[in-house]
Amino acid sequence: MIDIKGLTKRYGEVTAIDNVCFCLEKGEILGLLGPNGAGKTTTMRIISGFMPPSSGTATVAGYDVLEEPREVKKRVGYMPEHPPLYNEMTVGSYLDFVARIKGVPRNQKRSSFERVIEQCGLQKVTGRLIGNLSKGYRQRLGLAQALIHNPEVLILDEPTIGLDPVQIIEIRELVKTLGDEHTIILSSHILPEITMICERVVIINEGKVVVVDSYEGLSARLKDSEKIAITVTRPNDQVIPRLKELTGVKEIFADEGNPNCFVIDSEVKSKIGEEVAKMIVNEGWGLQEMKLMSLTLEDIYLRLITGKKEILS
């Protein structure tokens, strides 16, 4: 559905993005991550036909953004970080205006209007002035304008920025629902949001793609150790020294607030879980719980951006 190859954008001597490459299959939700100024918005603007690249190619549904921008725009709904809203218009008149701009056929405008009103939860505010809407409703309206022509592709730049926790959850659930019918690129600084919504992640830093992978793939790629959380019911002062004797154990961290709990840092390929469980049972320490601790997306993101392994320790 979307194919990006060697995408580069220069502003004079400044290179905003450099040789960006990734692709999306139809119906996929892809997360675009990176610090401020990394090149996320520039990439999305090029894909949506808002600006041309300096070099490289970007195609949407087989249409090149530079050679056939009109065909691309028919198939893309773009919600920028600050949606293009007009405060003096009502919600209804604004959506009618956007539908005409985006070429929605006259005989489909009513059904398109009703569809996005329901999808975005705008039923209570269709007659209200946009200038009087809350931030949450303004974001919903920004999403509605991107959806009004029922595009195949949705590009959402920080759709939950500035929202309260309840509004974030509402928009997040809405985006997940839209993923059933649209291919979506979602840019966000809220890392748990990417984890909950997106199937794959593209991390950009200083204009270059650092990695393209699933969350599970990123975690597996970066881990050079495993952490196992242990809870026992009858600990004594020999638990940690004895477990340190096992081959593959790198370090053991005790929980100062709960002497029954501790974390074993082990070599990835050691697979010591079975040996740990056997020792705890044989020594009568009372194994209550043992679970493998996974990296969070925040751990992975910081490690890729900074290159510091100690962030994960």
N, C-alpha and C positions, 0 to 999 in steps of 0.2 A: 504493500500500500504506500509506504514512504521509503525512499531510498536516497541516502545522503552520501556523497562521495567527494572527498577532498574539499569540502566547503571552507572557503576563506573569505574574510571581510577585512579590508584595510581602510583606515581613515588617515590619509597621508602616510606618515611614518609609523602610525600606531596600528597594530594588528589586533583586531577585536577577537576574531576566531581564526584558527590556523589548522587547515587540513582535517576538519571535523568529518568523521565517517560513522554512520550507524544506519540501521534500517528497522522498519516496523512491519509486522504482518497485519493483515486485516483483523480487526477486533481486539488488538493488543492494547494494553495500557502501559505506557513507558514513562518512568520518572526521570526528570532532568534535574540533576543536583550540581551544586557548585557554589562557592562563595560569591559575594557581591563583586561584579566586574569580571566574572569568569567567562562570560560570553553566552549565557543561556538565552537572554532576551534577544540578542542579535541573531542567534540561530533560529529561534522561533519566528522572528519577523521575516527572515529570508524564506523559511518554509511556507509561511502564510502568504507570500507574495507582496509583503509590505515594503521590502527593500531588496535590491539585487545583490548577489554575491560579487566579490572581486574576481573569484575564480572557483572552480569546482562546480558540481551539479547537485540539484535537489529536485526529485520528481515526486509527485503525488498522484496516485492512481495512474501512473504512466505518463503524466503530463509534466513537462519541465517548467519550473517556476520562472525561468528567464524567457523561454521561447513561447510558452503558452500560459501567461499569468491569469488570463480571464478564466480559462478552464480550471486552473488550480483553485482560484478563489470561489468558484462554484461549489467546490468539494471540501472547502475548509471553513470551519467556524473558529474565529480567533477571539479569545477573551484576554486582552492585555491586563497588566497589573492594575491599571486604573481604567476601568471601562469607559468608553466614549458616550457618556450620558448627557442629556440636556435638561437642566434643572427646571426650566419653565414649561416643559411638556409633561403630560400625564403618562403613566405607564402604558396605557392602551394606545395613545397617539404615537408614542415613541416606537413601539413595536410595529405599528402600521407603517410608519416612516421607514424603519429598517427593512421591513419586508419588501417595500417598493424598491429601495436601493439595491437590495440583493436579488431582485428579479423574481420574487415569488409570484407565480401566475395569479391573476385576479381571482380565478375560481378556486384557488387553494389557500388564499390568504386567511379566510376565516378558520379553516381547520388547522392551519399552521399556528395561528394565534392561540387557539384553544389548547393545542398540544403543548406549546411551550409554557403557557400560563399554568397548566396542570403539572408539567414536569418540574417546573422551578418553584412551585408553591406560591404563586403570585395572585391567587384568586381574590384575596382580601384588599389588594391595593391597586387594582387595574385602573380605577378612576382617580387615584391620588397623584399629586405633583411629585415628580422625581426628587425635587429639592427638599421635600419633606420626608423622604424615606430614610429609614435607619440604614446603617452600614450593611447589615445583613441582607436587607431587601435590595440594596443597590448592587451587591455582588450577585444576587439571584437574577436581577434584571440584566446585568452584564453577561451572565451565562445564557439567559434567554435570547439576547440579541445574537449570540454566536450560534444558537440552535435554530433560529427562526426559519432558515432555508433548508433544514434537515440535512446538514453536510455529512459526508462520510467520515471526515476527520475533524477532531476537536483539538485545539491547541490552547491550553489554559496556563496562563502565567500568574503564579501565586494567587489562586482563586480564593484562598481563605485568609489572606493577609488582613490584619486589622479586626478580625472577627473574635467574638467571645467564644469560650469553649463549647457552648451549646450550638452556636451557629456553625462552628468548625465541623462538629459532628454531623450536622444537617447537610452541609455542602459536601462533605466527604461521602456520605451515603448516597447523595444524588449523583456524584461523579461515578461511583461504583455501579449504580444502576444504568447510567448512560453507557458504560463500558460494554453492555450487552448488545448495543446497536451501533457503536461508533468506535473508530480507532482513535486513541487519545494520547497526546503528549502532555504531561503534567509537570510544571516546574513548581517547586516548593522548597522553603527553608525548614519546614516542619518535618523532620526526618521520620517520626512515627507514621505520619500521613502517607509517605511514600511506601513504607513497609506494608501498611494496611491496604493500599489501593493498587499499587503497581506490580506488574509481573516481572519487569526487568528495569534496570537502572543504568543510566548514562551519567557518569560523573565527569564534569568539565572543570578544569582549573587553568587559569591564565590562558584561556582561549583554546586549549587543547583537550582532547578526550583522554582522560586518565584510564578509564575502564568502561566496558559495556558488559553487563552480566546480570544474572538473577541474584537476589539477595543470598540464596543458598550457595550459589557459585562464588560470590564475593567472599563469603565467610570461609568457605573451604580453601579458597585460593590464598587467603591471608594468614590463616592460622598456622603457627609453628608450635603451638602447644594447645592442650586441652585442659579445661578446668572442670573438676567434678565436685559438686557440692554434696557433703556428707552430713547426716544427722544421726547421732547415736543416743541411746537412752541411758547407758551406764558407763560414761567416760571415766578415765583415770589419767594420771600424768604420764602413762606409757603409750597412749594412743598415737600421738604425733611422732615421737622418736621411733616407734616400731614401724609405722607406715612409711617413714622416710627411708627405711631399709629396703623397700621394694624397688626393683629395677624399673627405671622410667620415671620415678617421682623426682620432679625438679625442686618443688617447694611446697610447703603446707602453710596455709594462712588460717589462724584461729579467729573465730568471731568473739570479740571482746565482750559483746553484750549477751552472748549465749554460748557457754562452754560446751554445749552439746553439738555445736555446729562448727564446721571448718571446711576449707576449700583446698583441694589437691590440684596443684599445677603439674601436669605431666607431659611427656613427649607425645606428639600426635600419634606416632606409630606404635607406641608401647602397649596400648589397649589393656591398661592395668585394672580396669573396672572389676573384672572377675576375681583377680588376686586381692584387691582391696576388700571386696565383700567377703571373701573366704577368711581373711585374717580377722575381720571384725566379728564374724560369727564364731570362729574358733576361739577367740580370746574372750568371748562373752560380753562384748561391749554393747550389744543390743543395736543392731542395724535398723533404724527407723525409716530412713530415706536416703537414696543415692541418685543423683541426677546430673546429666551433662549440661554444663552451662554454655549457651551459645553466645556469639558476639552480637551486639546490637548494631543496627545500621549506623548509629552515631559513632561507635567504635571504628567501624570499617571506613566511614567517610573521613574521620579525622586522620586515620592512619594513612589513607591514600593521599589526602591533601597535604599533610605535613611531612609524611614519610617517617614519622616517629613510632617505632614499635612499642616504646614504653607506655604509650597511651592505652594499650590493651592489657597492661599488666595490672 
